[in-house]
Amino acid sequence: MSASPGPRDSSGRRRPRPGPARAANAFAGLAALGALLTGCGAGDSGADGAPGASSAPPPAGEEALRLLWLGDSIAGVEGTALRAALTASGVDVEDASSDGGGTVVEGDAAIRPLAEATWRELAEDLASFRPDVLAYQLTTYDWGTPAQQRASYERLAGAAREAGADLVLVSAPPFRIDDFYRGHESALDSAPAAAEEVAEAHREARGAAGGARVRFLDSRELWGADAEAERAQRAPDGIHSCQQGSAAFAAWFAERLGEWYDFAPAAPEDWANGSWTGDERFANLGCA
C-alpha cells in the first residue's frame, strides 16, 4: 500500500486555522532549512549511532525525555529527520511508524487487521521503551466514522496514561488522493476534528481531576492545506516528503516539544545534513 491523503476541514465542526503569525513563521522556516539541505545523503552519522545527530546530554541529574513516534509511511520518512533533530536535542526517540499501516482506528473492515497489528506492537513498545511522550501522526488509514475515530484516539490516550506518558496527536500533512484512497475522503476529513475533540476533552478533564495530558497539533500551521502547493513540500508521489520537507517537520515538531517540556531544540545546523538524508526511502520516492 502507498501512503494516504491528508486532512481537510471536517464537514461538521470546523477546526480553527493556525494564527497568521505562527503560520507565517513556520512557512519562513522552510526556506532556511532548504538552504541547509544542499548536500542530501552526504552527512555524517551521529556519535551515538542515530542518523545524523550527536546526542546532547540532559542536564546533570535529569533523565532524557523519551518519545515514541507512531504513524504510517508518511510519519516514517518524517521520522528519519525527527529522530536526528531530537537526538541532537538530548531526547531519546523510538520510531515505531509503519510502512503500509500504523493506524489505531479499528473502523473500516479493510484496515482493521492493520489496527490490530498496531495495538499489539504498541503494547510491546510501551512496555519496553517506557516513553514520556507518545506521539501519533494520524495516518492515511484512519478509516472509520467520527465516533470510531474518537473512540480509537481515546483508547490511545488511555494506553498512554496507563504507561505514564503524555499523548500528542498530530494531523497528517496534505497529500494527493490517489485511486487507493478515493472513496475514503469523508473519514480522512473527519479524523483531525475527532482527534482535536479528544484532546480538548482531556484538557478540560485535567483541570478537575488530572490524568493524561493529551495535545493536538494541527500541521496545517506548517504545511498549509493544499497538497499541490510548494509549501506542502510533497515528494514526486504527492504523498510523502523528501529530505527538506522531513527536516521542516522535524524542526517544527521539536520546537513545539521544547516549549512543552522546557528544553531548547538543537539548531538545524547540528543535524539537518546528517546521514539520515541518505535513507533509501528518499531514493525510492524519487527525491533529489
N, C-alpha and C positions, 0 to 999 in steps of 0.2 A: 504494500500500500504506500502511496505517497502521502505527504503531509497535507493538512487541510486548510480551509478558508478561515478568514479572520472575522472577528466580531463586528457587528454594526449595532446601531441603536435598536433596542427592543421595540417591537410593535406595541407593547404595553407601556410599562413605566419607562420613561426616557431618562437615561443617565446624564448628569450634567457634564459638559465638556470641561477639560482642564482649563484653568485660568490662562489668559493670554500671555502673561509674563513668564510663567513657568514653562509653558509650551514653547514659547519663542526661545528661551534659554536652552531647552533640550534640543531643539532643532539646530541652534547655532553650534552646539557641541558636536554635531555630526561632521561638520566641515573640519573642525580641529582634529578629530580622530582620523579623518580621511587623509590629512596631511601626514600623520604619523605612520599610517599603514602603506608605505611606499614600497616595502620590500617583503611582501607577504610570503611566508613559507621559509624565510631565511633566518628567523630569530633563534636565539639560544634557549635551551631548556633551563628551567629554574633550578636553583641549587637543591631544592627538595624533591626534584623529580616531577613537580607539577608543570604542565605545559606552559612555558613562557613566563614564569614568575619566580622570584625568590621570596620565600615566606618571611614576612615581618613578624618578629616575635611579639606576643602580647605583653602588656606591662607586667612588671615583676609582681608575682603573687596572684595573677589572674590567669584563668584558663582561656584558651582561644574560643571564640564563638564558633559554633558548629552549625552548618547549614546543609540540609538535604534538599536537592533540586529535582523536581518531578515534572514530567510533561512528555510530549511526543517528539518527533524528529526535528520540529522547529526549535523546541527547547534544547534539543541535543546539540545543534550547531551553535546556538547561543551559549550553551553551557561550556563549550571549549574556551571561549573568552571569559565567561563569568568565573570559571574556576581560576584562571590566570589572574584576573583582577582582584578577586577576593583573597586568594592565597598571598598575593603581594601585600594585601592589607592586613594580614595576620588572621584570616578566617579559614577554618577547616571546611572544605567543601566535599560532599559526596554527590556525584552526578548519577541519579537513578532514572534519567529520562530514557525513553524507549522509542526506537525506530518502528514506525508502523503500529503504534499502540500508545500506552501510557495513560489512557483515560481512567477516571474513577467513577464515571457515570454509568450505572447499570440500567440503562433505559432501553434503547433500541436493541432488539434481539440479535442483530448482526454484529454488534460490538460488545455484547455482554461478556463473551469469553475474554476479550481484551481487558475489560474492567476487573473481572475476577482474577486475572493474572496480576494486574497492578496491585490489587489489595493483598494478594498473597506475598508478593515481593516487598510491599511496603511494610508489612508486619515484621518481616525479617530485617529490613533496613533500619527500622525504628529501634528494634531491639539491639542490633549490633553497633550501629553508628551513634545512637543516642543524641540526636540533634537538639539544638536550642531553638532552631527555626526550621520549619518545614515549608518550603516554597513550591507551589504548584502553579504552573502556567496552564491555563485552560487549553485543552487540546482540540484538534480538529475532529476528534471522535467523541466529543461530549454530547452525543445524540440522545435526546430524551425530551420529555415535556419539561416545562419550567419547574413543576413540582418535583419531578425526578431529579432534576439538576440540583435544586435546593437541598433535597434530602441527601444527595451524594456529597455535596460540599459541606453539609452539616456533619455528616459521618466523618469526613476528613478532619473537620475541626475537633470532633470528639477523639479521633485517633491521635491527633497532635496533643490534645490536653492530657490524655492518658499517658503519653510518652514524656510529658513535661516540656513540651515545645509550643512555641507560638506558630501560627499559620499565616502565610502570605498567599493570597490568591491573585494571580496576575492575568489580565486579559491577553489573549493571543494577538499577535500583530495582524494588520490587514493583509490578506493574501488572495490570490486569484482562485476562484472556484472553478475546478475542472469537472469533467463528467463524473468522476467518482463521488464528488460531494454534492453535485446537483440533486436537489430534492431534500436536502437536509438543511437548507438555509434557515428555516424557522428555528431549529434547535441551536444552530450556531449563533443566530441573532439573540436568542434569549439567555444563553449561558452567562455572559458578563453581568447582566442585570440580576440573575439568580445568585451569582457569587457575591455581588455587592450587597444584596439583601441579607445574605448570611453574615457578612462582615458587619453590617450595620446592626443586626440583631445582637451580635455578640458585644459590640461596642456599648450598646445600651445596657446589656445584662451585666457587664463588668462594673459599671457604676454602682450597682446594687450588691452584687454577690461575688465579684471577682471571676476567676476562671480563665480559660484560654484567651489570649489576645489574638484576634483574627483581623487581618487587614486586607483591603482590596486595593490593587494598583491598576489604574486604567492606562494601558500602554499607548493609547492614542496621544497622550501627552508627549510621547517620544516620536511615534511613527505617523501620526495623523490617522485618517480613516480611509484613504484611497490607496489600494494596493498597487495601482499603476503609477502613482506619483513618485518622483525621485526621493522624496522624504521617507517613503516606506522602506527604502533600501532592500528591495527584494532581489533574490538571485534570478538567473535567467528563467527558472521554472515558475517564477511569480509567487512562490510559496515560502521558501526558506530564505535565510540571509547569508550573504557572503561574509568575508572577514570584517569588512568595515561596518556592516550592519550589526554583526555579532558584538564587535567592540563597542559600538554605540550603546547597545543594550546593556552590556556589562558595566559600562561607566555609569549609566543612568540608574541601574538597579543598585550598584554599590553605593552610590550617593544616597539613595533612599534608606538603604540598610544602615549606613553610617549615621544618618540622622536619628534613626530609631534606637540604635544600640550604642551610640556615643563612641564612635571611632572615626578616624579620618581615612577615607579610602586612598589607596595608593594612586599617585599620578599616572595617567595613561602611559607616559614615557617609561615607566617602570615595568610595564607588562605588554603593551599593545603590539610590539614587534616580536613577541616570543615565538617559540616553536609551535604553539597551538595554531598559528596561521597556516602551517603546513599540513594540518589534519586532512586525511584523504577524503573526508566528506565534502570539503570545499571543492576539491578537484572533480569529484563526481557530480557536483552541481554546476560545473562549468564556470566556476569563479576564476577570475584572472589571477 
